[in-house]
Amino acid sequence: MQDIFLYNTLTRTKEKFLPLVPGKVGLYTCGPTVYNFAHIGNLRTFLFEDLLTRTLRFNGYDVQWVMNVTDVGHMTSDGDAGEDKMSVAAQRENLDPWSLARKYEDAFRFDMQRLGIHLPDVLPRATEHIEEMIRLNKTLEERGFTYETPEGLYFDTSKSSDYGKLARLRLDDQLQGARADVNVDSEKRNPQDFILWFGNKPTHIMKWDSPWGVGYPGWHIECSAMSMKYLGDTFDIHCGGNDHIPVHNTNEIAQSEAATGKTFARYWMHAAFLNLKNKENPNTKLKMSKSKGGFIQVQTLVDSGYDPIAYRYLCLQAHYRSELELAWEWLDADGKTGRADSLDTAAASLKRLYERIARAEKDNEESLSENSQFDAARIEVLNALNDDLNVPKAVGLLHTYASPRLWRAFDAVLGLDIENHAVLPAEEEAPAEIWKLVEARLEARKARDFARSDALRDEIAALGWEVADSPQGPTLKRKQ
């Protein structure tokens, strides 16, 4: 196996990956809270985790990927404040929480499929693992890490000597959950203490018996209980979004290591945000959020004329630890017109890639005709992937080599579905010189040189072809 290096959030360094068991990887990733559709910002994180899993498997590892489904207990803040997101959404849609959860879990699975994201090996639901959470809470209680208030059972962070090590927090600086606009339990001993079991929510529909009264689990205990059930007390890699570092992942580590006395996860990996360009103030960025606007679903992409794989290809252009920016400004209520600059570029580039591969294979063109050339190029691309998932570098190398065989080999990682997309259109194929003019016209349009763009359109027309623009890129057809 080739060496793999991963950036570990816990140590803030890139480290050589050494699994607990040679040849095997235990991977846990924080999954969706199924109270609404996932937006494409959420899905960028899941896409990164898919790329990680594919890369590990490409290197020959046997990966057990576990991702939870949160269908109870996630409050409207990432801490303990506010209401349960499932309850709020169930009231909004006039559904019982279980029906609501299944509706959005099914939608999540469908969105994963449309983006070419493999489903995890295990996708456990929180509501089906209440017994495991209760047992874990009892262990924490027996080991002296908990206390009770009328609100419920809390984890006492003052008993954890290295609490906050993932985010490098200082306890005396932490005021999480102490905002004036939410109801905070006045009997919490420390502001950063977090709930393990809610016992004072009489109107909450989803409730179970427990040693601490009828209630339901806190969000953080869910991930610890389910990850340890399927992967053991210690496992290899834990992933999530950057927003999980200061609260959710920090609390997972504290409660898990307090319960077992062992290291919880050995490598922590986090994906950066997808940001929207702010059309009112171009110098500021908007984090995509269901509660703060900018809620773009996979279906939004489809309704706007994009193949969801074009969004996947856009995500491949940025390293997972770098923020990705998207301009999205639709002008019509039906979402049929507008602009999404970087996505337009990605869609057009992907379309040309498919056509280049199909055309080269039709003409039996292969830049790496010798096996030794192919093997050397394969190692170079794989080394880029194994360098903390440097997918942009890997994709750049693939474009440089322009080898259909190499593209197909690494599609096992990239997930661009080349097998089904790299086909020539059924209509007559335009000659190469026409496509060169089309690409020159596209570059002129990007440069806003519309006079040259119009001149190239006329030249293409004079040669017997009509060029048209679409969100996926320019199209050609023979003039009638």
C-alpha positions as CSV (number, residue, x, y, z in Angstrom):
1,M,0.0,0.0,0.0
2,Q,1.1,3.6,-0.7
3,D,1.6,5.9,2.2
4,I,-1.3,8.2,3.0
5,F,-1.0,11.5,4.8
6,L,-4.0,13.1,6.5
7,Y,-4.4,16.5,8.2
8,N,-5.4,15.8,11.8
9,T,-7.5,18.6,13.4
10,L,-6.5,17.3,16.8
11,T,-2.8,17.8,16.3
12,R,-3.0,20.6,13.6
13,T,-0.5,18.6,11.5
14,K,-0.5,16.4,8.5
15,E,0.3,12.9,9.7
16,K,1.0,9.5,8.1
17,F,-2.1,7.4,8.4
18,L,-1.5,4.3,10.4
19,P,-4.7,2.3,11.0
20,L,-5.4,0.4,14.2
21,V,-5.7,-2.8,12.3
22,P,-3.5,-3.2,9.2
23,G,-5.5,-3.1,6.0
24,K,-8.7,-2.0,7.8
25,V,-10.2,1.5,8.5
26,G,-13.0,2.4,11.0
27,L,-14.6,5.7,9.8
28,Y,-17.3,7.6,11.5
29,T,-18.9,10.7,10.1
30,C,-21.6,13.0,11.6
31,G,-24.7,12.6,9.5
32,P,-27.8,14.6,8.7
33,T,-30.4,15.9,11.2
34,V,-33.5,14.8,9.1
35,Y,-35.8,17.8,9.8
36,N,-35.5,19.3,6.3
37,F,-33.8,18.8,2.9
38,A,-30.0,18.9,3.0
39,H,-28.6,21.9,1.2
40,I,-25.6,21.7,-1.0
41,G,-23.3,23.2,1.7
42,N,-24.2,20.2,3.9
43,L,-23.6,17.9,1.0
44,R,-20.1,19.3,0.3
45,T,-19.1,17.7,3.6
46,F,-20.6,14.4,2.8
47,L,-19.0,14.6,-0.7
48,F,-15.6,15.1,1.0
49,E,-16.2,12.0,3.2
50,D,-17.2,10.0,0.1
51,L,-13.9,11.1,-1.6
52,L,-12.0,10.0,1.6
53,T,-13.7,6.6,1.6
54,R,-13.1,6.1,-2.1
55,T,-9.4,7.1,-1.8
56,L,-8.9,4.7,1.1
57,R,-10.6,1.8,-0.8
58,F,-8.6,2.7,-4.0
59,N,-5.5,2.1,-1.9
60,G,-6.7,-1.3,-0.9
61,Y,-8.2,-0.6,2.5
62,D,-11.2,-2.4,3.8
63,V,-13.3,0.6,5.1
64,Q,-16.2,0.3,7.5
65,W,-18.0,3.7,7.1
66,V,-20.6,4.6,9.7
67,M,-22.8,7.7,9.5
68,N,-25.6,8.5,12.0
69,V,-29.0,9.8,11.2
70,T,-30.1,12.2,13.9
71,D,-33.9,12.0,14.2
72,V,-34.3,13.3,17.8
73,G,-32.4,15.5,20.2
74,H,-30.7,18.1,18.0
75,M,-31.7,21.4,19.5
76,T,-32.1,24.6,17.4
77,S,-28.6,25.6,18.7
78,D,-25.7,23.2,18.5
79,G,-25.7,23.1,22.3
80,D,-28.7,22.5,24.5
81,A,-30.7,25.7,24.0
82,G,-33.9,26.1,22.1
83,E,-36.3,23.4,20.9
84,D,-35.7,20.1,19.2
85,K,-35.3,20.6,15.5
86,M,-37.5,17.5,14.8
87,S,-40.3,18.8,16.9
88,V,-40.2,22.3,15.3
89,A,-40.3,20.8,11.8
90,A,-43.0,18.3,12.7
91,Q,-45.3,21.1,13.8
92,R,-44.4,23.2,10.8
93,E,-45.4,20.3,8.4
94,N,-48.2,18.9,10.5
95,L,-46.5,15.4,10.6
96,D,-45.5,13.2,13.5
97,P,-41.7,13.3,14.0
98,W,-41.2,9.7,12.9
99,S,-42.9,10.3,9.5
100,L,-41.0,13.6,9.1
101,A,-37.7,11.8,9.8
102,R,-38.4,9.1,7.2
103,K,-39.4,11.7,4.6
104,Y,-36.2,13.6,4.9
105,E,-34.0,10.6,5.4
106,D,-35.3,9.2,2.1
107,A,-34.7,12.6,0.5
108,F,-31.1,12.6,1.8
109,R,-30.4,9.2,0.4
110,F,-31.8,10.3,-3.0
111,D,-29.6,13.5,-2.9
112,M,-26.5,11.4,-2.1
113,Q,-27.3,9.2,-5.1
114,R,-27.7,12.1,-7.4
115,L,-24.4,13.5,-6.4
116,G,-22.6,10.2,-6.9
117,I,-22.0,9.8,-3.1
118,H,-21.9,6.2,-2.0
119,L,-24.1,5.4,0.9
120,P,-22.2,4.5,4.1
121,D,-21.9,0.8,5.1
122,V,-24.0,1.5,8.3
123,L,-26.5,4.4,8.5
124,P,-27.9,4.0,12.1
125,R,-30.9,6.1,13.4
126,A,-30.6,7.7,16.8
127,T,-34.1,6.6,17.8
128,E,-33.1,3.0,17.2
129,H,-30.2,3.2,19.6
130,I,-31.7,4.7,22.8
131,E,-30.6,1.7,24.9
132,E,-27.0,2.2,23.9
133,M,-27.2,5.9,24.9
134,I,-28.8,5.1,28.2
135,R,-26.0,2.5,29.0
136,L,-23.3,5.0,28.1
137,N,-24.9,7.7,30.3
138,K,-25.1,5.2,33.2
139,T,-21.4,4.5,32.7
140,L,-20.6,8.2,32.9
141,E,-22.8,8.5,36.0
142,E,-21.0,5.6,37.7
143,R,-17.6,7.1,36.9
144,G,-18.6,10.4,38.5
145,F,-18.8,12.6,35.4
146,T,-22.5,13.6,35.6
147,Y,-24.9,15.6,37.8
148,E,-28.7,16.2,37.6
149,T,-30.8,19.3,37.5
150,P,-34.5,19.6,37.0
151,E,-33.7,19.9,33.2
152,G,-31.9,16.6,33.0
153,L,-28.6,14.8,33.2
154,Y,-25.5,16.8,32.5
155,F,-21.9,16.0,31.7
156,D,-19.6,17.9,34.1
157,T,-16.8,19.3,32.0
158,S,-14.8,20.3,35.0
159,K,-14.1,16.6,35.6
160,S,-12.5,16.3,32.2
161,S,-8.9,17.4,32.4
162,D,-8.4,18.0,28.7
163,Y,-11.9,19.2,27.7
164,G,-11.7,21.3,24.6
165,K,-8.4,19.9,23.2
166,L,-9.8,19.4,19.7
167,A,-10.8,23.1,19.4
168,R,-8.1,24.3,21.8
169,L,-10.6,25.9,24.0
170,R,-10.0,27.6,27.3
171,L,-12.8,26.7,29.7
172,D,-12.8,30.1,31.4
173,D,-13.4,31.7,28.0
174,Q,-16.4,29.5,27.1
175,L,-19.9,30.9,27.3
176,Q,-21.6,28.5,24.9
177,G,-25.3,28.4,25.5
178,A,-25.3,31.5,27.6
179,R,-27.1,33.9,25.2
180,A,-29.8,36.1,26.7
181,D,-32.3,35.2,24.0
182,V,-32.6,31.5,24.9
183,N,-33.6,29.7,28.1
184,V,-30.4,28.4,29.7
185,D,-30.6,26.0,32.7
186,S,-29.6,28.2,35.7
187,E,-28.5,25.1,37.6
188,K,-25.7,24.2,35.2
189,R,-22.5,24.2,37.1
190,N,-20.4,25.4,34.2
191,P,-21.5,27.2,31.0
192,Q,-19.9,24.6,28.8
193,D,-21.5,21.6,30.6
194,F,-23.8,19.8,28.2
195,I,-26.9,17.6,28.5
196,L,-26.8,13.9,28.2
197,W,-30.6,13.3,28.8
198,F,-33.5,15.7,28.7
199,G,-36.0,15.0,31.4
200,N,-38.1,18.1,31.6
201,K,-39.8,18.3,28.2
202,P,-43.4,17.2,28.9
203,T,-44.8,18.2,25.5
204,H,-42.1,16.5,23.5
205,I,-43.6,13.6,21.5
206,M,-40.5,11.4,21.3
207,K,-39.8,10.1,24.8
208,W,-38.4,7.0,26.4
209,D,-38.1,5.7,30.0
210,S,-34.7,6.1,31.6
211,P,-33.1,6.2,35.1
212,W,-33.4,10.0,34.9
213,G,-37.0,10.1,34.1
214,V,-39.0,10.0,30.9
215,G,-37.3,12.0,28.2
216,Y,-34.9,11.8,25.3
217,P,-31.1,11.9,24.6
218,G,-29.0,14.9,24.0
219,W,-27.5,15.2,20.5
220,H,-23.8,14.6,21.5
221,I,-24.3,11.3,23.3
222,E,-25.9,9.9,20.1
223,C,-22.8,10.0,18.1
224,S,-20.6,8.5,20.8
225,A,-23.0,5.6,21.5
226,M,-23.5,4.7,17.8
227,S,-19.9,5.1,16.7
228,M,-18.6,2.9,19.6
229,K,-21.3,0.3,19.0
230,Y,-20.2,-0.2,15.4
231,L,-16.5,0.7,15.5
232,G,-15.4,0.0,19.1
233,D,-14.2,2.3,21.9
234,T,-11.3,3.5,19.7
235,F,-11.5,3.8,15.9
236,D,-9.4,5.4,13.2
237,I,-11.0,8.5,11.6
238,H,-13.9,10.8,12.6
239,C,-15.1,13.4,10.1
240,G,-17.5,16.4,10.1
241,G,-17.8,20.0,9.1
242,N,-15.7,22.8,10.6
243,D,-18.8,24.0,12.6
244,H,-18.8,20.7,14.6
245,I,-15.3,21.3,16.1
246,P,-16.0,23.7,19.0
247,V,-19.1,22.1,20.4
248,H,-20.4,18.8,19.0
249,N,-17.1,17.0,18.3
250,T,-15.5,18.5,21.5
251,N,-18.3,17.0,23.6
252,E,-18.1,13.7,21.8
253,I,-14.5,13.4,22.8
254,A,-15.1,14.4,26.4
255,Q,-17.9,12.0,27.1
256,S,-16.5,9.0,25.1
257,E,-13.0,9.2,26.7
258,A,-14.5,9.7,30.2
259,A,-16.6,6.6,29.7
260,T,-13.8,4.3,28.4
261,G,-10.6,5.8,29.5
262,K,-9.3,5.3,26.0
263,T,-8.6,7.5,23.0
264,F,-11.9,8.0,21.1
265,A,-10.9,8.7,17.5
266,R,-7.2,8.9,16.4
267,Y,-7.6,11.2,13.3
268,W,-10.1,14.0,13.1
269,M,-10.8,15.5,9.7
270,H,-13.1,18.5,8.9
271,A,-14.4,20.1,5.7
272,A,-14.6,23.9,5.2
273,F,-17.8,25.7,4.3
274,L,-19.4,26.5,1.0
275,N,-20.1,30.2,0.9
276,L,-22.4,32.2,-1.3
277,K,-21.3,35.5,-2.8
278,N,-23.2,38.3,-1.3
279,K,-24.7,40.3,-4.2
280,E,-25.3,43.3,-2.0
281,N,-21.8,43.4,-0.7
282,P,-19.3,41.4,-2.9
283,N,-16.6,41.7,-0.2
284,T,-18.5,39.6,2.3
285,K,-19.5,35.9,2.2
286,L,-22.7,34.2,3.3
287,K,-22.4,30.8,5.0
288,M,-25.1,28.6,3.5
289,S,-27.6,27.9,6.2
290,K,-31.2,26.6,6.4
291,S,-32.0,29.2,9.0
292,K,-30.2,32.2,7.5
293,G,-31.1,31.9,3.8
294,G,-29.2,30.7,0.8
295,F,-30.9,27.3,1.0
296,I,-30.0,25.6,-2.3
297,Q,-31.0,22.0,-2.6
298,V,-29.9,19.4,-5.1
299,Q,-33.4,19.8,-6.6
300,T,-32.7,23.5,-7.0
301,L,-29.8,22.6,-9.2
302,V,-31.8,20.2,-11.3
303,D,-34.7,22.7,-11.7
304,S,-32.2,25.3,-12.8
305,G,-30.8,23.0,-15.6
306,Y,-27.7,21.6,-13.9
307,D,-26.7,17.9,-13.7
308,P,-25.9,17.4,-10.0
309,I,-22.6,15.8,-11.0
310,A,-21.5,19.3,-12.2
311,Y,-21.7,20.4,-8.5
312,R,-19.6,17.4,-7.6
313,Y,-17.1,18.5,-10.2
314,L,-17.1,22.0,-8.8
315,C,-16.3,20.7,-5.4
316,L,-13.3,18.8,-6.8
317,Q,-11.8,22.1,-7.8
318,A,-11.1,23.1,-4.2
319,H,-9.3,21.3,-1.4
320,Y,-11.7,20.0,1.3
321,R,-10.1,22.3,3.9
322,S,-10.5,25.4,1.8
323,E,-13.7,27.4,1.6
324,L,-15.6,27.1,-1.7
325,E,-17.4,30.1,-3.1
326,L,-20.5,30.0,-5.3
327,A,-22.4,32.9,-6.9
328,W,-26.1,32.2,-7.2
329,E,-28.5,34.9,-8.4
330,W,-31.7,33.7,-9.9
331,L,-33.9,36.3,-11.4
332,D,-37.2,34.5,-12.1
333,A,-39.5,33.0,-9.5
334,D,-39.4,29.7,-11.3
335,G,-35.6,29.6,-11.0
336,K,-35.1,29.2,-14.8
337,T,-32.8,32.1,-15.4
338,G,-30.0,33.8,-13.5
339,R,-26.3,33.0,-13.0
340,A,-24.1,30.7,-10.9
341,D,-20.7,31.7,-12.3
342,S,-18.4,29.0,-10.9
343,L,-21.1,26.3,-11.4
344,D,-21.6,27.3,-15.0
345,T,-17.8,27.0,-15.6
346,A,-17.7,23.6,-13.9
347,A,-20.7,22.3,-15.9
348,A,-19.1,23.5,-19.2
349,S,-15.7,22.0,-18.3
350,L,-17.2,18.7,-17.3
351,K,-19.2,18.5,-20.5
352,R,-16.1,19.1,-22.6
353,L,-14.2,16.5,-20.5
354,Y,-16.8,13.9,-21.3
355,E,-16.7,14.8,-25.0
356,R,-12.9,14.7,-25.1
357,I,-12.8,11.3,-23.5
358,A,-15.5,9.9,-25.8
359,R,-13.9,11.4,-28.9
360,A,-10.4,10.1,-28.0
361,E,-11.8,6.6,-27.3
362,K,-13.7,6.7,-30.6
363,D,-10.5,7.6,-32.5
364,N,-8.3,5.2,-30.4
365,E,-6.2,8.1,-29.1
366,E,-4.4,7.3,-25.9
367,S,-1.6,9.6,-24.6
368,L,-0.2,6.9,-22.3
369,S,0.1,4.1,-24.8
370,E,2.9,2.3,-22.9
371,N,2.1,0.5,-19.7
372,S,5.2,2.0,-18.1
373,Q,3.9,5.5,-18.9
374,F,0.5,4.7,-17.5
375,D,1.9,3.2,-14.3
376,A,4.1,6.2,-13.7
377,A,1.2,8.6,-14.3
378,R,-1.1,6.5,-12.1
379,I,1.4,6.7,-9.2
380,E,1.7,10.5,-9.6
381,V,-2.0,11.0,-9.5
382,L,-2.4,8.6,-6.5
383,N,0.3,10.4,-4.6
384,A,-1.7,13.6,-5.0
385,L,-4.8,12.0,-3.6
386,N,-2.8,10.4,-0.8
387,D,-1.4,13.8,0.2
388,D,-4.4,14.8,2.4
389,L,-6.9,14.3,-0.5
390,N,-5.3,16.9,-2.8
391,V,-8.0,16.3,-5.4
392,P,-7.5,19.6,-7.2
393,K,-3.9,18.6,-7.9
394,A,-5.0,15.1,-9.0
395,V,-7.6,16.5,-11.4
396,G,-5.0,18.9,-12.8
397,L,-2.7,16.0,-13.5
398,L,-5.4,14.0,-15.1
399,H,-6.1,17.0,-17.4
400,T,-2.4,17.3,-18.2
401,Y,-2.0,13.6,-19.1
402,A,-5.3,13.7,-21.1
403,S,-5.5,9.9,-20.9
404,P,-9.0,8.4,-21.2
405,R,-7.6,5.2,-19.5
406,L,-6.3,7.2,-16.6
407,W,-9.5,9.2,-16.2
408,R,-11.5,6.0,-16.1
409,A,-9.1,4.4,-13.6
410,F,-9.5,7.3,-11.2
411,D,-13.2,7.8,-11.7
412,A,-13.4,5.1,-8.9
413,V,-12.3,8.0,-6.6
414,L,-13.7,11.1,-8.4
415,G,-17.2,9.7,-9.0
416,L,-17.9,11.6,-12.2
417,D,-19.7,8.6,-13.8
418,I,-17.6,8.7,-16.9
419,E,-18.9,5.3,-17.9
420,N,-22.4,6.7,-18.5
421,H,-21.6,10.3,-19.4
422,A,-18.6,10.0,-21.7
423,V,-20.6,9.4,-24.9
424,L,-20.8,11.3,-28.1
425,P,-24.1,12.9,-29.0
426,A,-26.3,11.0,-31.4
427,E,-26.4,13.8,-33.9
428,E,-23.5,14.5,-36.3
429,E,-20.3,15.4,-34.5
430,A,-18.8,18.8,-35.3
431,P,-15.2,18.8,-36.6
432,A,-12.4,19.6,-34.2
433,E,-11.8,23.0,-35.9
434,I,-15.4,24.0,-35.1
435,W,-15.0,23.1,-31.5
436,K,-11.9,25.2,-31.3
437,L,-13.9,28.2,-32.5
438,V,-16.6,27.3,-29.9
439,E,-14.0,27.3,-27.1
440,A,-12.5,30.5,-28.3
441,R,-15.9,32.1,-28.3
442,L,-16.5,30.8,-24.7
443,E,-13.2,32.4,-23.6
444,A,-14.3,35.7,-25.3
445,R,-17.6,35.6,-23.4
446,K,-15.8,35.0,-20.1
447,A,-13.6,38.0,-20.9
448,R,-16.8,40.0,-21.7
449,D,-15.4,40.6,-25.2
450,F,-18.8,40.4,-26.8
451,A,-17.7,41.8,-30.1
452,R,-15.3,39.0,-30.6
453,S,-17.8,36.5,-29.3
454,D,-20.4,37.6,-31.9
455,A,-17.8,37.5,-34.7
456,L,-16.9,33.9,-33.7
457,R,-20.5,33.0,-33.7
458,D,-20.9,34.4,-37.2
459,E,-17.8,32.5,-38.3
460,I,-19.2,29.2,-36.9
461,A,-22.5,29.9,-38.7
462,A,-20.7,30.5,-41.9
463,L,-19.2,27.1,-41.6
464,G,-22.7,25.5,-41.3
465,W,-23.1,25.2,-37.5
466,E,-25.3,26.9,-34.9
467,V,-23.9,27.5,-31.4
468,A,-26.1,27.9,-28.4
469,D,-25.5,28.5,-24.7
470,S,-26.8,26.4,-21.8
471,P,-25.9,26.1,-18.0
472,Q,-23.9,23.0,-19.0
473,G,-21.9,24.8,-21.6
474,P,-22.2,25.6,-25.4
475,T,-24.0,23.2,-27.7
476,L,-23.6,22.7,-31.5
477,K,-26.0,21.5,-34.2
478,R,-25.8,21.5,-37.9
479,K,-27.7,24.3,-39.6
480,Q,-30.8,23.2,-41.4
